[in-house]
Amino acid sequence: MGRLDLDKRYDRRGTDSVKWDHKNFVDSRVSENALPLWLSDMEFKVADEIIEALENRVKHGFLGHSMPGDKYFEAVQGWYKRRFNWDIAKDSIFYSPGVLPALGFIIRAFTKMGEGVIIQPPVFYPFAELIEGTDRVVVNNTLINNEGDYSIDFKDLEIKAKDPNNTMLILCSPHNPVGRVWTKEEITKIVDICQENDVLIFSDEIHCDLTRKNITHYPTKTLTDYNKIITAVALGKTFNVGGVPISQIIIDDDKLKETWHKETRKKHYISFAPPLDMVLTETAYNKCEYWVDEVMEYVEDNFDFLVDYLNEHLPKVKYKKPEGTFLAWVNFGAYVDYEELFEALITKYDLLIENGHTFGESGAGYFRMTVACPRSLLQEGLDRIVEAIKELTEK
Ligand SMILES: Cc1ncc(COP(=O)(O)O)c(C=O)c1O
């Protein structure tokens, strides 16, 4: 028996939660009462230690300008050393108000307008939006999908990396939404290709702590001394604090650091960090490892539940649990057309899960849903999918 009650359901409505209060962000037809299994946001309350530390900090009564100090750096270093045997130098850790803002700074600072940035779809869709939004060109190195087993198309990556107009790769490691945790060999091969062609790697490792038992995540930086790598990590997924604007950007190379400084300090005025967020980071990394481990065990059981549920009710789906993330990527195409199913779920069955199409054309046919929730909630969502499929196939 763990310390946490992860079966407990909470009412999060009325907190301006994107997942619960702003469902029309996805589709204006979604009803107020729709069950939201979308967005990578867990339904588990944050660790008590975090709540207490934040309360104490607020009670102190001062929330003036703050900057990361030794306690903050040591907490970050300790976490990555313990969990990934990664030695990060203090002066390699930079604050950013989120991974995506950092990616925006980096695209602007390290690539020129019109240059190509390689991504591996179906992938977290804000990557493509940011590339387009900064007037760069999205270059797709689409993953190979062998009936749900995803791998990297290295031949294609080599061609794309060789093109001198393509100067950067965004690596999603572990991969959202397909749930792959790239192996040492895969990461090394990606790095070799980028190094040969002088392509900068932005390694987004925000999902690094969310792996299944017996699966190891390797931080890209621990496998190579290629200097053109920038890593992004954050607490958002790991400790379910995705609404908090803090992430750590890891840069070892002096020249890259200089460019980062110029971009963030002189162009965007980012050098301080929110005091509450630093307290949160220190407490989470120093005191809440048990919380992550327990939540990951529950998530693992939820994935097993999902596999069993689908085998029983929708056996043609042939679903396998992913190596990482708390997101299920499921294809119901053996039964129904995905657009028809999405429509029915939204308009009639009050279930909000994400249409795979959003993650790039290669995601069409799939749905993404979070399983980091009480099992009863997951079951309710699945029951609605089964009912919808039943109605659509009996039509
Ligand atoms: C791969 C990936 N990167 C970045 C983010 C968002 O990070 P942030 O909220 O720190 O910008 C997410 C959130 O879902 C994600 O899945």
The ligand as a Tripos MOL2 file, in Angstrom:
@<TRIPOS>MOLECULE
LIG
   16    16     1     0     0
SMALL
NO_CHARGES

@<TRIPOS>ATOM
      1 C1          7.0670   17.1290  -25.4050 C.3       1 LIG1
      2 C2          6.5580   18.3110  -24.6410 C.ar      1 LIG1
      3 N1          7.2910   19.4430  -24.5960 N.ar      1 LIG1
      4 C3          6.8610   20.5320  -23.9260 C.ar      1 LIG1
      5 C4          5.6500   20.5470  -23.2670 C.ar      1 LIG1
      6 C5          5.1860   21.7940  -22.5940 C.3       1 LIG1
      7 O1          6.1690   22.3000  -21.7840 O.3       1 LIG1
      8 P1          5.9740   23.7360  -21.0870 P.3       1 LIG1
      9 O2          4.6030   23.7530  -20.5030 O.co2     1 LIG1
     10 O3          7.0650   23.7580  -20.0510 O.co2     1 LIG1
     11 O4          6.1800   24.7610  -22.1290 O.co2     1 LIG1
     12 C6          4.8540   19.3890  -23.2820 C.ar      1 LIG1
     13 C7          3.5440   19.3790  -22.6320 C.2       1 LIG1
     14 O5          2.6480   18.6260  -22.9390 O.2       1 LIG1
     15 C8          5.3210   18.2490  -23.9840 C.ar      1 LIG1
     16 O6          4.6080   17.1160  -24.0450 O.3       1 LIG1
@<TRIPOS>BOND
     1     1     2 1
     2     2     3 ar
     3     2    15 ar
     4     3     4 ar
     5     4     5 ar
     6     5     6 1
     7     5    12 ar
     8     6     7 1
     9     7     8 1
    10     8     9 2
    11     8    10 1
    12     8    11 1
    13    12    13 1
    14    12    15 ar
    15    13    14 2
    16    15    16 1
@<TRIPOS>SUBSTRUCTURE
     1 LIG1         1 GROUP 0 **** ****
